[in-house]
């Protein structure tokens, strides 16, 4: 007995030592507001039409997806749909909806509303830029009873569960969508924890708490209305201005915080740094394969050898993140680490050799010439960091092997439109996704102008593999298909992956409960603020 008592005393003493000086975690409290500073603008807040990253960020707090991924494990969990089943052949899916969910305008979430929302994406008049591709071979969407949605497909569609976790497929209020038409994105109505109070295009969005919210995902301990009274997104492109606002306490969260500032403040007790590797298609250089001289695969391989990815990682991102070798982020199912060895390494001498074999010779100014035509191309980019800094570094790296890449940096909306039209010779892109089917969206020939095949790459062998990846339900077989797809893209170089994105965020220390979802977007339902 004495021995037992002695052991207990030691345990309690150790516990006291370990916990002494540690402040108790603050209890959640309602009220207050959080201001998020974005470094670029947003487009519409209509899930069917939005393409900007920051629009998707904002929409994640206005709408609820039908299914949702656990932020820690990536497991697909119930969202507005409480359960789902497939027919034995994988072509018919039944979604059972939560009951008691209402839209911000007071209308109920029903199977008819979900069918309306999904069919709206398929409407050719809407011209949804990528939602149609993530709906796949859907033939019909029906509502056999008020809380059951039946989705029939022409073939099994392996990525469909992941598609239903996309905010692009989130239900919208049919009443509001019918009344507002194309203007719905300026007065959006969803079921999420926050409602839109004000939108000033490309300046700010003001959201307020949805007092009726009772259906938060189960990974939240708190399932009721959000704690915050107000959530404000403001667009501040200048890094120095955003940082000054954070230090003064005028904003609480920096989205895409400048890497150098993250390094400077991550140990400061007045701030907290948050990191999340982003899944999907990493940052890549786009090579327009229909345009001279990138219609020659030898030239594309040479360009891959000319790019110093480590320099970009260290210079633009302060070493936050990692070099990309394949067209999938390591956070994406289907990524195969063994493929890293197949990527073309930085080797400017090899780049010059390949260009010489392709008939290029150095001109008097050092720029390569072939058949009297100098190797002069246009490198398109967004006009804000980090892509602008990336493009400037790539410009210098290409110049070192005799390629004159003339930089054309413009605002995001016209830039995205330009690369979809094919105006570019070279460009840059990323695409957030949790499923390897993202490679269909950026690589299948059907996605040229209709989706995001901005390399304008056409190859029947790749098309066939991408189609097989969509329809193969066996996970082992599907993994092997995506290994072959990645090998093809690495070898033929329509894109050059160079940076695996790790999103960096800075928050003031009074922001609690901050959470990043599986795609590195912010979730504010569980956030509360304490007095500073």
C-alpha positions as CSV (number, residue, x, y, z in Angstrom):
1,X,0.0,0.0,0.0
2,X,2.8,2.4,0.9
3,X,4.5,1.6,-2.4
4,X,1.3,2.4,-4.3
5,X,0.9,5.7,-2.5
6,X,4.5,6.7,-3.2
7,X,4.0,6.0,-6.9
8,X,0.8,8.1,-7.0
9,X,2.6,11.0,-5.2
10,X,5.3,10.9,-7.9
11,X,2.8,10.9,-10.7
12,X,0.9,13.8,-9.2
13,X,4.1,15.7,-8.6
14,X,5.2,15.2,-12.2
15,X,1.8,16.3,-13.5
16,X,2.0,19.5,-11.4
17,X,5.5,20.2,-12.8
18,X,4.3,19.6,-16.4
19,X,1.2,21.8,-16.1
20,X,2.7,24.6,-13.9
21,X,2.8,27.9,-15.7
22,X,0.5,26.7,-18.5
23,X,-2.5,28.9,-19.0
24,X,-5.8,27.1,-19.3
25,X,-7.2,27.1,-22.8
26,X,-9.8,29.9,-23.2
27,X,-13.4,28.8,-23.3
28,X,-15.2,29.5,-26.5
29,X,-17.3,32.7,-26.5
30,X,-19.8,34.2,-28.9
31,X,-19.5,37.6,-30.4
32,X,-16.9,39.8,-32.1
33,X,-15.6,39.7,-35.6
34,X,-12.6,38.5,-37.6
35,X,-11.2,40.3,-40.6
36,X,-9.3,38.3,-43.2
37,X,-6.9,40.0,-45.6
38,X,-6.7,38.4,-49.0
39,X,-3.8,39.2,-51.4
40,X,-5.9,39.0,-54.5
41,X,-9.5,39.5,-55.6
42,X,-12.5,37.2,-56.0
43,X,-15.0,36.7,-58.8
44,X,-18.6,35.6,-58.3
45,X,-19.8,33.8,-55.2
46,X,-22.0,31.5,-57.3
47,X,-20.7,28.0,-56.9
48,X,-21.6,27.2,-60.5
49,X,-19.5,30.0,-61.9
50,X,-16.7,30.8,-59.5
51,X,-13.1,30.0,-60.6
52,X,-11.0,32.2,-58.3
53,X,-9.3,30.6,-55.4
54,X,-10.5,33.3,-53.0
55,X,-14.1,32.9,-54.2
56,X,-13.9,29.3,-53.2
57,X,-12.4,30.3,-49.8
58,X,-15.3,32.6,-49.1
59,X,-18.0,30.3,-50.3
60,X,-16.8,27.5,-48.0
61,X,-18.3,29.6,-45.1
62,X,-21.5,30.5,-47.0
63,X,-22.5,27.1,-48.4
64,X,-22.4,23.6,-47.1
65,X,-21.2,20.7,-49.3
66,X,-23.2,17.5,-49.6
67,X,-20.2,15.6,-48.3
68,X,-17.1,16.8,-46.6
69,X,-13.6,15.6,-45.9
70,X,-12.2,15.3,-42.4
71,X,-9.5,18.0,-42.3
72,X,-7.1,15.7,-40.4
73,X,-7.6,12.4,-42.1
74,X,-9.1,13.2,-45.4
75,X,-11.9,10.7,-44.8
76,X,-15.2,11.5,-46.6
77,X,-17.9,12.2,-44.1
78,X,-21.6,13.2,-44.2
79,X,-22.3,16.9,-45.0
80,X,-25.8,17.9,-46.0
81,X,-26.2,14.3,-47.1
82,X,-26.4,12.1,-44.1
83,X,-25.7,8.9,-46.0
84,X,-25.2,7.5,-49.5
85,X,-25.3,4.2,-51.3
86,X,-24.5,2.9,-54.8
87,X,-26.1,0.3,-57.0
88,X,-24.0,-2.9,-57.5
89,X,-22.9,-1.6,-61.0
90,X,-21.9,1.8,-59.5
91,X,-24.2,3.7,-61.9
92,X,-26.9,4.8,-59.5
93,X,-26.3,6.7,-56.3
94,X,-28.9,7.5,-53.6
95,X,-28.2,10.4,-51.3
96,X,-30.2,10.7,-48.1
97,X,-30.4,14.3,-46.9
98,X,-30.4,15.8,-43.4
99,X,-33.8,17.0,-42.3
100,X,-34.4,20.3,-40.7
101,X,-31.8,22.2,-42.8
102,X,-32.9,25.6,-44.1
103,X,-31.4,28.1,-46.6
104,X,-30.6,31.6,-45.5
105,X,-33.8,32.8,-47.0
106,X,-35.9,30.4,-44.9
107,X,-36.7,27.9,-47.6
108,X,-36.1,24.3,-46.7
109,X,-33.3,22.1,-48.1
110,X,-35.1,19.3,-49.9
111,X,-34.2,16.7,-52.5
112,X,-35.8,18.9,-55.1
113,X,-33.5,21.8,-54.1
114,X,-30.4,19.6,-54.4
115,X,-31.6,18.3,-57.8
116,X,-32.2,21.8,-58.9
117,X,-28.7,22.9,-57.9
118,X,-26.9,20.0,-59.6
119,X,-29.0,20.2,-62.7
120,X,-28.2,24.0,-62.8
121,X,-24.5,23.1,-63.1
122,X,-25.3,20.9,-66.1
123,X,-27.3,23.7,-67.9
124,X,-25.4,24.8,-71.0
125,X,-26.8,28.3,-70.5
126,X,-24.9,28.6,-67.2
127,X,-21.6,27.6,-68.8
128,X,-20.1,26.4,-65.6
129,X,-16.3,26.5,-66.2
130,X,-15.3,23.3,-64.5
131,X,-18.3,22.0,-62.4
132,X,-19.5,20.0,-65.4
133,X,-16.2,18.0,-65.6
134,X,-16.5,17.1,-61.9
135,X,-20.1,15.9,-62.4
136,X,-18.7,13.4,-64.9
137,X,-21.1,11.1,-66.8
138,X,-24.2,12.1,-64.9
139,X,-27.3,11.4,-66.9
140,X,-30.1,12.4,-64.6
141,X,-30.7,13.8,-61.1
142,X,-34.1,13.2,-59.6
143,X,-35.9,13.5,-56.2
144,X,-38.0,10.4,-55.7
145,X,-39.0,11.7,-52.2
146,X,-38.5,14.9,-50.3
147,X,-35.2,13.8,-48.7
148,X,-33.8,11.3,-51.3
149,X,-31.7,12.3,-54.3
150,X,-31.2,9.8,-57.1
151,X,-28.2,10.3,-59.4
152,X,-28.0,8.1,-62.5
153,X,-24.7,7.9,-64.5
154,X,-24.0,6.4,-67.8
155,X,-20.9,4.7,-66.4
156,X,-19.3,4.3,-63.0
157,X,-17.6,7.5,-61.9
158,X,-14.8,6.8,-59.3
159,X,-14.3,10.5,-58.3
160,X,-17.9,11.2,-57.7
161,X,-17.8,11.0,-53.9
162,X,-14.9,13.5,-53.9
163,X,-16.9,15.7,-56.4
164,X,-19.7,16.0,-53.8
165,X,-17.2,17.4,-51.3
166,X,-16.5,20.3,-53.7
167,X,-18.1,23.6,-52.8
168,X,-18.9,24.0,-56.5
169,X,-21.6,21.3,-56.0
170,X,-23.0,22.8,-52.8
171,X,-26.8,23.3,-52.9
172,X,-28.1,26.8,-53.5
173,X,-31.6,28.2,-52.8
174,X,-33.8,27.5,-55.8
175,X,-36.0,30.4,-55.0
176,X,-33.1,32.9,-54.9
177,X,-31.4,31.4,-57.9
178,X,-34.5,31.6,-60.0
179,X,-35.3,35.2,-58.9
180,X,-31.8,36.6,-59.3
181,X,-30.5,34.6,-62.4
182,X,-27.0,35.6,-63.4
183,X,-26.9,38.0,-60.5
184,X,-27.2,35.2,-57.9
185,X,-23.4,35.4,-57.2
186,X,-23.8,39.0,-55.9
187,X,-26.5,38.0,-53.4
188,X,-25.8,34.3,-52.8
189,X,-28.1,32.2,-50.6
190,X,-26.7,29.0,-49.1
191,X,-27.1,26.9,-45.9
192,X,-23.7,27.7,-44.4
193,X,-22.8,29.1,-41.0
194,X,-22.5,32.6,-42.4
195,X,-24.8,34.7,-44.5
196,X,-23.8,37.5,-47.0
197,X,-24.5,41.0,-45.7
198,X,-22.5,43.0,-48.3
199,X,-20.3,42.4,-51.3
200,X,-18.2,45.2,-52.8
201,X,-16.6,43.5,-55.9
202,X,-12.9,42.9,-55.5
203,X,-12.8,45.0,-52.3
204,X,-14.6,43.2,-49.5
205,X,-17.3,40.7,-48.5
206,X,-19.1,41.0,-45.1
207,X,-20.6,37.9,-43.7
208,X,-22.8,37.6,-40.6
209,X,-23.7,34.6,-38.4
210,X,-26.5,32.4,-39.5
211,X,-28.6,32.1,-36.3
212,X,-30.4,29.0,-37.5
213,X,-27.3,26.9,-38.2
214,X,-27.5,23.5,-36.4
215,X,-25.9,21.1,-38.8
216,X,-22.1,21.6,-38.6
217,X,-20.0,18.6,-39.7
218,X,-19.4,16.1,-37.0
219,X,-15.6,16.8,-36.7
220,X,-16.7,20.0,-35.0
221,X,-17.5,19.6,-31.3
222,X,-19.6,22.7,-31.6
223,X,-22.5,22.0,-33.9
224,X,-24.7,25.1,-33.5
225,X,-24.4,28.7,-34.9
226,X,-21.0,30.1,-35.4
227,X,-19.4,32.0,-32.5
228,X,-18.5,35.1,-34.5
229,X,-21.0,37.9,-35.2
230,X,-19.2,38.9,-38.3
231,X,-16.6,37.6,-40.7
232,X,-15.1,40.1,-43.1
233,X,-12.9,39.4,-46.2
234,X,-10.9,42.4,-47.5
235,X,-8.7,42.5,-50.6
236,X,-5.3,44.1,-49.9
237,X,-2.8,43.1,-52.7
238,X,0.2,44.9,-51.3
239,X,2.1,42.7,-48.8
240,X,3.5,45.6,-46.8
241,X,0.1,47.1,-46.3
242,X,-1.4,43.7,-45.2
243,X,1.4,43.2,-42.8
244,X,1.0,46.7,-41.3
245,X,-2.7,46.1,-40.8
246,X,-2.0,42.7,-39.1
247,X,0.6,44.3,-36.7
248,X,-1.8,47.1,-35.9
249,X,-4.6,44.7,-35.2
250,X,-6.8,46.0,-38.0
251,X,-7.0,42.5,-39.6
252,X,-6.8,39.2,-37.8
253,X,-5.9,36.7,-40.5
254,X,-3.5,36.9,-43.4
255,X,-4.3,34.4,-46.2
256,X,-1.3,33.6,-48.3
257,X,0.9,35.4,-45.8
258,X,4.3,36.5,-47.3
259,X,6.8,33.7,-46.6
260,X,9.5,36.1,-45.3
261,X,6.9,37.5,-42.8
262,X,5.8,34.1,-41.7
263,X,9.4,33.3,-40.9
264,X,9.8,36.6,-39.0
265,X,6.6,36.3,-36.9
266,X,6.1,32.5,-36.4
267,X,7.8,32.7,-33.0
268,X,6.3,36.0,-31.9
269,X,3.7,35.3,-29.1
270,X,1.3,37.9,-30.5
271,X,0.8,35.9,-33.7
272,X,0.3,32.3,-34.8
273,X,1.5,30.7,-38.0
274,X,-0.5,27.9,-39.7
275,X,0.6,25.7,-42.5
276,X,-1.2,23.2,-44.7
277,X,0.0,21.4,-47.8
278,X,-2.5,21.8,-50.6
279,X,-3.8,18.8,-52.5
280,X,-4.3,18.6,-56.2
281,X,-2.3,19.9,-59.1
282,X,0.8,21.8,-57.9
283,X,2.1,25.1,-59.2
284,X,3.2,24.4,-62.8
285,X,4.6,26.1,-65.8
286,X,2.2,25.8,-68.7
287,X,3.7,25.1,-72.2
288,X,1.2,25.8,-75.0
289,X,1.8,22.7,-77.0
290,X,0.0,24.0,-80.1
291,X,2.3,27.0,-80.5
292,X,5.8,27.3,-81.9
293,X,8.3,26.3,-80.5
294,X,6.6,24.3,-77.8
295,X,5.0,22.0,-80.3
296,X,8.4,20.2,-80.3
297,X,8.7,17.9,-77.3
298,X,12.5,18.3,-77.4
299,X,12.1,21.9,-76.7
300,X,9.7,21.2,-73.8
301,X,12.1,18.8,-72.2
302,X,14.9,21.4,-72.6
303,X,12.8,24.0,-70.8
304,X,12.2,21.5,-68.0
305,X,15.9,21.1,-67.6
306,X,16.4,24.9,-67.5
307,X,14.1,25.5,-64.5
308,X,15.8,25.7,-61.1
309,X,13.0,24.6,-58.8
310,X,15.1,24.8,-55.6
311,X,15.9,28.5,-56.4
312,X,12.2,29.3,-56.7
313,X,11.4,27.4,-53.4
314,X,14.0,29.3,-51.5
315,X,13.6,32.7,-53.1
316,X,9.8,33.0,-53.4
317,X,8.7,30.8,-50.6
318,X,11.5,31.0,-48.0
319,X,11.7,27.2,-48.1
320,X,8.1,26.7,-47.0
321,X,6.7,23.8,-49.0
322,X,8.7,21.6,-51.3
323,X,9.8,21.1,-54.9
324,X,7.2,19.4,-57.2
325,X,8.3,16.6,-59.4
326,X,5.0,15.1,-60.5
327,X,1.6,16.6,-61.6
328,X,0.0,15.6,-58.3
329,X,0.7,17.0,-54.8
330,X,1.9,14.4,-52.2
331,X,-1.3,15.3,-50.3
332,X,-3.4,13.8,-53.1
333,X,-4.5,10.2,-53.3
334,X,-2.8,8.6,-56.3
335,X,0.6,10.4,-55.8
336,X,3.4,8.0,-56.4
337,X,6.7,9.0,-54.8
338,X,8.7,6.6,-57.0
339,X,7.9,8.9,-60.0
340,X,10.0,11.7,-58.6
341,X,13.1,10.0,-60.2
342,X,11.5,10.3,-63.6
343,X,11.2,14.1,-63.5
344,X,13.7,16.1,-65.6
345,X,16.3,17.5,-63.2
346,X,17.7,21.0,-63.3
347,X,20.6,20.8,-65.8
348,X,21.1,23.9,-67.9
349,X,23.9,22.2,-69.9
350,X,21.6,19.4,-70.9
351,X,19.0,22.0,-71.8
352,X,21.4,23.7,-74.2
353,X,22.4,20.3,-75.6
354,X,18.8,19.4,-76.4
355,X,18.1,22.7,-77.9
356,X,21.2,22.4,-80.1
357,X,20.0,18.9,-81.2
358,X,16.6,20.5,-82.1
359,X,18.4,23.0,-84.4
360,X,18.8,26.0,-82.3
361,X,22.0,28.1,-82.4
362,X,23.1,31.1,-80.3
363,X,22.7,34.5,-81.9
364,X,25.0,37.5,-81.4
365,X,23.0,38.6,-78.4
366,X,23.0,35.2,-76.8
367,X,19.4,34.5,-77.8
368,X,18.9,31.2,-79.6
369,X,17.9,31.3,-83.3
370,X,16.4,28.7,-85.6
371,X,15.7,29.2,-89.3
372,X,16.3,32.9,-88.8
373,X,13.7,33.2,-86.0
374,X,14.8,34.0,-82.5
375,X,13.6,32.0,-79.5
376,X,11.4,34.8,-78.2
377,X,8.1,33.9,-76.4
378,X,5.7,35.5,-74.0
379,X,5.5,34.3,-70.4
380,X,2.1,35.2,-69.0
381,X,1.6,35.7,-65.2
382,X,-0.6,37.2,-62.6
383,X,0.6,40.6,-61.5
384,X,1.0,39.9,-57.7
385,X,3.3,37.6,-55.7
386,X,3.9,34.7,-55.4
387,X,3.3,33.9,-59.1
388,X,4.8,37.1,-60.3
389,X,8.1,36.4,-58.4
390,X,8.0,32.8,-59.7
391,X,7.7,34.1,-63.3
392,X,10.5,36.6,-62.9
393,X,12.8,33.9,-61.7
394,X,11.8,31.6,-64.5
395,X,12.4,34.4,-67.0
396,X,16.0,34.7,-65.8
397,X,16.5,30.9,-65.8
398,X,15.3,30.6,-69.3
399,X,17.5,33.6,-70.4
400,X,20.5,31.7,-69.1
401,X,20.0,29.0,-71.7
402,X,19.3,31.4,-74.5
403,X,15.4,31.7,-74.3
404,X,14.0,35.3,-74.3
405,X,10.8,34.9,-72.3
406,X,9.1,38.3,-72.3
407,X,7.0,38.8,-69.2
408,X,3.3,39.8,-69.5
409,X,1.9,40.2,-66.0
410,X,-1.7,41.1,-65.8
411,X,-4.6,41.0,-63.3
412,X,-6.0,37.6,-62.3
413,X,-9.4,37.6,-64.2
414,X,-8.1,38.5,-67.6
415,X,-5.1,36.2,-67.0
416,X,-7.3,33.2,-66.4
417,X,-9.4,34.0,-69.4
418,X,-6.3,34.4,-71.6
419,X,-4.8,31.0,-70.7
420,X,-8.1,29.3,-71.3
421,X,-8.3,30.9,-74.7
422,X,-4.7,29.9,-75.5
423,X,-3.2,33.4,-75.8
424,X,-0.1,32.4,-74.0
425,X,3.1,30.7,-75.0
426,X,4.1,30.0,-71.4
427,X,2.1,30.6,-68.2
428,X,1.5,29.3,-64.7
429,X,-1.4,27.5,-63.0
430,X,-2.5,25.4,-60.0
431,X,-5.7,23.5,-59.3
432,X,-7.0,22.5,-55.9
433,X,-8.5,19.0,-55.7
434,X,-8.4,16.0,-53.4
435,X,-8.8,13.4,-56.1
436,X,-6.4,12.6,-59.0
437,X,-9.2,13.1,-61.4
438,X,-7.9,16.7,-61.5
439,X,-5.6,15.4,-64.1
440,X,-8.6,14.9,-66.4
441,X,-9.5,18.5,-66.0
442,X,-6.1,19.7,-66.9
443,X,-5.1,17.0,-69.4
444,X,-8.0,15.5,-71.4
445,X,-8.5,16.9,-74.9
446,X,-12.2,17.6,-74.1
447,X,-11.1,20.1,-71.5
448,X,-9.4,22.4,-74.0
449,X,-11.2,25.8,-73.6
450,X,-14.1,23.9,-72.0
451,X,-12.1,23.1,-68.8
452,X,-8.5,23.8,-67.8
453,X,-6.3,22.0,-70.3
454,X,-4.4,25.2,-70.8
455,X,-1.5,23.3,-72.4
456,X,-3.9,22.6,-75.3
457,X,-2.4,19.1,-75.2
458,X,-4.1,16.4,-77.3
459,X,-3.0,12.8,-77.0
460,X,-5.4,9.8,-77.5
461,X,-3.3,7.5,-75.2
462,X,-3.6,10.0,-72.4
463,X,-7.3,10.6,-73.0
464,X,-7.9,6.9,-72.8
465,X,-6.0,6.6,-69.5
466,X,-7.8,9.5,-68.0
467,X,-11.2,8.0,-69.0
468,X,-10.1,4.7,-67.4
469,X,-9.2,6.5,-64.2
470,X,-12.7,7.9,-64.0
471,X,-14.5,4.6,-64.5
472,X,-12.3,2.2,-62.6
473,X,-13.7,1.6,-59.1
474,X,-11.0,-0.8,-57.8
475,X,-8.6,1.4,-55.9
476,X,-5.4,-0.7,-56.7
477,X,-6.1,-0.7,-60.4
478,X,-7.0,3.0,-60.3
479,X,-3.7,3.8,-58.6
480,X,-1.8,2.1,-61.3
481,X,-3.7,4.0,-64.0
482,X,-2.8,7.3,-62.3
483,X,0.8,6.2,-62.1
484,X,0.8,5.8,-65.9
485,X,-1.0,9.1,-66.4
486,X,1.7,10.9,-64.3
487,X,4.5,9.1,-66.2
488,X,3.0,10.3,-69.5
489,X,2.7,14.0,-68.3
490,X,6.3,13.9,-66.9
491,X,7.7,12.4,-70.1
492,X,5.8,14.6,-72.6
493,X,6.0,17.9,-70.6
494,X,2.8,19.8,-71.4
495,X,3.3,21.1,-67.9
496,X,6.4,21.5,-65.6
497,X,5.5,21.0,-62.0
498,X,7.8,23.1,-59.8
499,X,6.2,23.9,-56.4
500,X,4.1,21.8,-54.0
501,X,2.0,24.5,-52.3
502,X,2.1,24.7,-48.5
503,X,-0.4,27.5,-47.7
504,X,0.9,29.8,-45.0
505,X,-1.5,31.8,-42.8
506,X,-0.8,34.3,-40.0
507,X,-3.4,35.0,-37.3
508,X,-3.4,37.3,-34.3
509,X,-3.0,35.4,-31.0
510,X,-6.6,36.2,-30.0
511,X,-8.0,34.1,-32.8
512,X,-9.0,30.6,-31.5
513,X,-10.4,27.5,-33.0
514,X,-8.9,28.3,-36.4
515,X,-9.1,25.3,-38.8
516,X,-8.0,24.6,-42.4
517,X,-10.0,22.1,-44.4
518,X,-8.6,19.2,-46.4
519,X,-8.0,21.5,-49.4
520,X,-6.3,24.2,-47.2
521,X,-9.3,26.6,-47.2
522,X,-10.3,28.3,-43.9
523,X,-13.3,27.2,-41.8
524,X,-14.6,29.8,-39.5
525,X,-17.6,28.1,-37.9
526,X,-15.7,27.2,-34.8
527,X,-13.6,30.3,-34.5
528,X,-13.9,32.7,-31.6
529,X,-11.9,35.7,-30.4
530,X,-10.7,36.8,-27.0
531,X,-10.0,40.3,-25.9
532,X,-6.5,41.5,-26.6
